[in-house]
Amino acid sequence: MDSVKNIRNVAIIAHVDHGKTTLVDQMLKFAKVFSDHQEVEERIMDNHDLERERGITIFSKNCSLQWKGVRVNLIDTPGHADFGGEVERVLRMADAALILACAHEGPMPQTRFVLRKAMMHNLNLLIVVNKVDRRDGRPLEARDEVLELLIDLEASEDILETPVIFASAKDGKASMTLEDFSSAENIECLLDAIVDHVKPPKAEPEKPFRMAVSQVDYDPYIGRIAIGKVDQGSLKAGSRALRCVWEGKDETSEVKKVFRFEGVGRTQVDSIHAGDIAAIAGVENITIGDTICEVGFPDRLEPVAIDSPTVAMRFIATNSPFRGREGEFVTSRQLRDRLEREARSNVALRVSKTEAADQYEVAGRGILHLGILIEEMRRQGYEFQVSQPRVIEKVSEDGERLEPIELCIVDVVETFAGKVIEIMGERRGELRSVQPMGSTSRLEFEVPARGLIGVRGRILTATSGEASMNHQFLKYDSFKGTIPQRMVGVQIASETGKTTTYALEGLEDRGPLFVGPSIDVYEGQVVGEHCRDQDIEVNVCRKKALTNIRSSSSDRKLMLAPPRVFSVEEALEYIGHDELVEITPKSIRIRKVKLNAKDRKKAKMKAKGE
């Protein structure tokens, strides 16, 4: 058992790609969590397939290390704005926050968000300026920008005097001053700063046991596992515990096992104690926001308030002509059960029923947030369809229509800045500031959330890929007016069958294709983009007629341009209001809601009549 004064609980938070996970790797390695002969991958904490593929942290993780007799529990959190719900709920477990800022980019939208949340939880802060060794780095300016942000957020004098550490997580080096960085050899000063400047957790060992549940994990052998910080008391494996809920009836269960975090894994122990971050298995029906208490001493804590979702779409049980070909789970009941399970652990997600029995409204923080859920489900064997994303609007007390506004920052080469401003202006974006940063400019916009749907691809195309874009929910404000939608039509398959090279070659001049040769398609499936602003029906299964006459081109080998392949998020941003994205374990298809051409025409005429 560690004394409370020998425990430090620290959350590592920052904007995406500022080096949080790499820094955790280096801290674990320097504290010799791994044996000398043990092979260790990069980004140890990003152990989910999607995290490794995309190079981002999606789920919060816990680990621990020992340093100079002190147990340091580290919480690695996501940096992308769409996963802010993960950050909000795990901050309750922390007593301090390590704030990272890139030496080149400085504080970004998510930095402001996590700093504000950390201050709301009264956390101690340590500031780390990372990537100091970058050629285009500006570490002193980045430090000053973080301090200016703290002043803007009305931080106290104690927080403004917090230590600033200069580091290169990639090289495993850190120093307390920029002048000393060139001679730094390791990150010892960072671990020392955590031990010396972070206060021990506020915990009361003598009181009855209490732990708020901040995370829920699952083990196929022992079931659901509740994770959180023990506020007070201690709990032994085999004893009984009380699950206290905010709404509903409290329940008593036997605690099967208790764990503490050792290195990057969990270790089973006999008991868990106040101040530590721990895990409990055996409490039935446990969910995030519950409180586990000692039997006879109910003391439920109020769940952490999570910011509301801003984007919603419909998840629809598949009615595709290819239903069941590639997936295992295709029914509306299976879809409902999976979404309800997700909502219990993904606190920023909202799932609700609709007027249609086979459709569910799913709301989240953004397209990436919902796209990750969709990608997970397709890998688990689900087949379903999703509608065009829409932003969630509100109505003010005086009846005014309000919509979510995002703070959007675009870093772009100066020569392309005018194009970015033009594109964002079309999307009702208001330019707030332009800040030179070496050879690039930082453009800061306030833009409606609906204006950001599909804009990333346009900006990358217009700037030849020389731009990076980040955004964060800012506020609800008055409706900004209409925004241009997709400016081109699509090519729609007129029949079901297998595509042919001969048919596709004749359609290439009409616009980019989404399918290659010898691919099964069905009537109503979107198979390409049309260069004009109206949809057209095309026969992609047409075969070349056989005749006795040999044409001059008969010996020519047909060569097709590679088809455009959509990721989940790209497909969601592309589709129009009358289209769906069909999701299967092997395919991502775009289709019309009405597959039959006559039905589409009737629906269009009806819409005009209304």
HELIX and SHEET records of a PDB file:
HELIX    1   1 VAL A    4  ASN A    6  5                                   3    
HELIX    2   2 LYS A   20  PHE A   30  1                                  11    
HELIX    3   3 ASP A   49  ARG A   54  1                                   6    
HELIX    4   4 ALA A   81  PHE A   83  5                                   3    
HELIX    5   5 GLY A   84  VAL A   90  1                                   7    
HELIX    6   6 LEU A   91  MET A   93  5                                   3    
HELIX    7   7 PRO A  109  MET A  120  1                                  12    
HELIX    8   8 PRO A  139  ASP A  152  1                                  14    
HELIX    9   9 GLU A  157  LEU A  160  1                                   4    
HELIX   10  10 PHE A  181  SER A  183  5                                   3    
HELIX   11  11 GLU A  188  HIS A  197  1                                  10    
HELIX   12  12 SER A  332  SER A  345  1                                  14    
HELIX   13  13 ILE A  367  ARG A  379  1                                  13    
HELIX   14  14 GLU A  414  PHE A  416  5                                   3    
HELIX   15  15 ALA A  417  GLU A  426  1                                  10    
HELIX   16  16 ALA A  449  LEU A  452  5                                   4    
HELIX   17  17 VAL A  455  ALA A  462  1                                   8    
HELIX   18  18 THR A  501  GLU A  505  1                                   5    
HELIX   19  19 GLU A  508  ARG A  510  5                                   3    
HELIX   20  20 VAL A  568  TYR A  574  1                                   7    
HELIX   21  21 ALA A  597  GLY A  609  1                                  13    
SHEET    1   A 7 LYS A  61  TRP A  67  0                                        
SHEET    2   A 7 VAL A  70  ASP A  76 -1                                        
SHEET    3   A 7 ILE A   7  ALA A  14  1                                        
SHEET    4   A 7 ALA A  96  CYS A 102  1                                        
SHEET    5   A 7 ASN A 124  ASN A 130  1                                        
SHEET    6   A 7 VAL A 164  SER A 168  1                                        
SHEET    7   A 7 LYS A 173  SER A 175 -1                                        
SHEET    1   B 6 GLN A 215  ASP A 219  0                                        
SHEET    2   B 6 GLY A 223  GLN A 232 -1                                        
SHEET    3   B 6 ARG A 210  ALA A 212 -1                                        
SHEET    4   B 6 THR A 291  GLU A 294 -1                                        
SHEET    5   B 6 ARG A 240  CYS A 244 -1                                        
SHEET    6   B 6 GLU A 251  GLU A 254 -1                                        
SHEET    1   C 5 GLN A 215  ASP A 219  0                                        
SHEET    2   C 5 GLY A 223  GLN A 232 -1                                        
SHEET    3   C 5 ILE A 277  ALA A 281 -1                                        
SHEET    4   C 5 LYS A 257  GLU A 262 -1                                        
SHEET    5   C 5 GLY A 265  VAL A 269 -1                                        
SHEET    1   D 2 SER A 234  LYS A 236  0                                        
SHEET    2   D 2 SER A 271  HIS A 273 -1                                        
SHEET    1   E 6 ARG A 350  LYS A 353  0                                        
SHEET    2   E 6 GLN A 359  GLY A 364 -1                                        
SHEET    3   E 6 VAL A 311  ALA A 317 -1                                        
SHEET    4   E 6 PHE A 384  VAL A 386 -1                                        
SHEET    5   E 6 GLU A 579  ILE A 583 -1                                        
SHEET    6   E 6 ILE A 588  LYS A 592 -1                                        
SHEET    1   F 4 ARG A 350  LYS A 353  0                                        
SHEET    2   F 4 GLN A 359  GLY A 364 -1                                        
SHEET    3   F 4 VAL A 311  ALA A 317 -1                                        
SHEET    4   F 4 ARG A 390  VAL A 391 -1                                        
SHEET    1   G 4 LYS A 394  VAL A 395  0                                        
SHEET    2   G 4 ARG A 401  VAL A 413 -1                                        
SHEET    3   G 4 THR A 440  PRO A 448 -1                                        
SHEET    4   G 4 GLU A 430  MET A 437 -1                                        
SHEET    1   H 3 LYS A 394  VAL A 395  0                                        
SHEET    2   H 3 ARG A 401  VAL A 413 -1                                        
SHEET    3   H 3 ALA A 467  SER A 478 -1                                        
SHEET    1   I 3 VAL A 526  GLU A 529  0                                        
SHEET    2   I 3 VAL A 490  ALA A 493 -1                                        
SHEET    3   I 3 ILE A 536  VAL A 538  1                                        
SHEET    1   J 2 GLY A 497  LYS A 498  0                                        
SHEET    2   J 2 ASP A 520  VAL A 521 -1                                        
END                                                                             
